[in-house]
Amino acid sequence: MDAILLVLRTGMQWNALNVTDGCSSLAAHRRFQEWEQAGVFHEFWRQGLLDYDEVVGIDWAWLAADGAMTKAPLGGPKTGPNPTGRAKRGRNGRSSAKARESRSDSITRAPSATTTSC
């Protein structure tokens, strides 16, 4: 449990547990997944809220939540499908077959697929 809480508190990677004196990262992550699927952490959260409500009090009548799922207002044709694909124009000269062919003075071509129309 200490290893799981350490990862959750600090945001460290699971593999970093291997250099601590705790359990192995594989065992801790496996246990975390089992407990998460069983609802253990949800129950911790629920019980914590109930305890806090009993001691301090939560005004359940005054709650607010906000969110939106829309397209970016300034997104345009340069915006790629994901943040790493923005402003990419395609393959560069180093990865193109024509550039490789001219550098090595040999023709090496992969077989190409052909399509037929019905």
C-alpha distance (Angstrom), angle and dihedral (degrees) to the residues before:
residue distance angle dihedral
M1 . . .
D2 3.83 . .
A3 3.81 91.5 .
I4 3.81 92.2 50.8
L5 3.80 92.3 48.0
L6 3.82 90.1 47.8
V7 3.81 90.8 56.1
L8 3.80 92.8 44.6
R9 3.82 93.7 46.5
T10 3.80 98.5 45.0
G11 3.79 102.6 29.0
M12 3.79 90.7 -129.3
Q13 3.80 119.2 155.5
W14 3.79 118.8 -94.8
N15 3.82 90.9 -121.4
A16 3.81 90.0 59.5
L17 3.81 87.9 70.3
N18 3.80 88.6 74.9
V19 3.82 90.9 73.7
T20 3.80 93.6 49.5
D21 3.78 124.0 81.1
G22 3.79 91.1 -112.1
C23 3.77 128.5 92.5
S24 3.80 124.8 -57.8
S25 3.78 119.5 -75.8
L26 3.80 91.6 -120.4
A27 3.80 93.3 54.8
A28 3.80 93.1 45.2
H29 3.80 94.0 47.7
R30 3.80 92.6 45.7
R31 3.82 90.6 51.1
F32 3.82 90.8 46.1
Q33 3.82 90.7 53.8
E34 3.82 91.9 47.9
W35 3.79 92.4 49.7
E36 3.80 93.3 44.4
Q37 3.81 91.4 52.4
A38 3.81 90.2 46.8
G39 3.82 91.0 53.6
V40 3.82 96.6 -115.4
F41 3.81 94.9 138.0
H42 3.80 92.3 45.1
E43 3.78 88.6 53.5
F44 3.83 90.8 48.8
W45 3.81 88.9 53.6
R46 3.82 93.1 45.7
Q47 3.78 93.0 47.7
G48 3.81 91.2 47.1
L49 3.80 91.0 52.8
L50 3.79 91.6 49.0
D51 3.81 91.8 49.0
Y52 3.81 92.1 47.5
D53 3.80 90.3 48.0
E54 3.80 90.3 52.1
V55 3.82 94.9 48.7
V56 3.83 103.7 33.4
G57 3.77 104.4 8.9
I58 3.78 130.2 -122.5
D59 3.78 118.1 -132.3
W60 3.79 96.2 -135.8
A61 3.84 90.7 -179.3
W62 3.82 91.1 65.1
L63 3.78 108.1 58.2
A64 3.78 129.7 134.0
A65 3.76 133.9 -168.6
D66 3.77 128.9 177.9
G67 3.75 135.8 -177.8
A68 3.78 144.5 138.9
M69 3.78 136.8 -157.4
T70 3.80 106.9 -162.1
K71 3.77 138.9 128.9
A72 3.78 117.4 -84.1
P73 3.82 107.7 -91.7
L74 3.81 93.3 -136.5
G75 3.79 96.2 39.2
G76 3.76 112.4 125.4
P77 3.78 142.8 158.0
K78 3.82 92.1 -56.2
T79 3.78 91.5 60.8
G80 3.79 109.8 100.7
P81 3.79 127.4 -150.8
N82 3.82 90.9 -91.0
P83 3.81 136.5 11.8
T84 3.80 93.2 -94.0
G85 3.81 93.2 52.6
R86 3.81 98.5 55.8
A87 3.78 118.0 127.7
K88 3.78 93.6 0.6
R89 3.78 113.0 148.6
G90 3.79 98.5 -167.1
R91 3.77 133.1 -92.1
N92 3.78 120.0 -4.5
G93 3.80 127.4 -132.0
R94 3.79 94.2 -96.2
S95 3.79 93.5 59.5
S96 3.81 99.0 41.2
A97 3.80 119.5 103.0
K98 3.81 92.0 -133.6
A99 3.82 92.5 57.3
R100 3.82 92.1 47.1
E101 3.79 90.9 48.5
S102 3.80 93.4 53.2
R103 3.80 92.9 48.2
S104 3.78 97.6 50.0
D105 3.83 98.4 35.9
S106 3.77 89.2 -135.4
I107 3.76 131.7 103.2
T108 3.76 114.1 -125.0
R109 3.76 113.9 165.9
A110 3.75 130.2 172.4
P111 3.78 116.6 -132.5
S112 3.77 109.6 -93.9
A113 3.76 126.5 -138.1
T114 3.77 118.2 -117.2
T115 3.74 126.7 -151.8
T116 3.73 129.5 -156.0
S117 3.76 125.7 -156.6
C118 3.77 121.2 -134.3
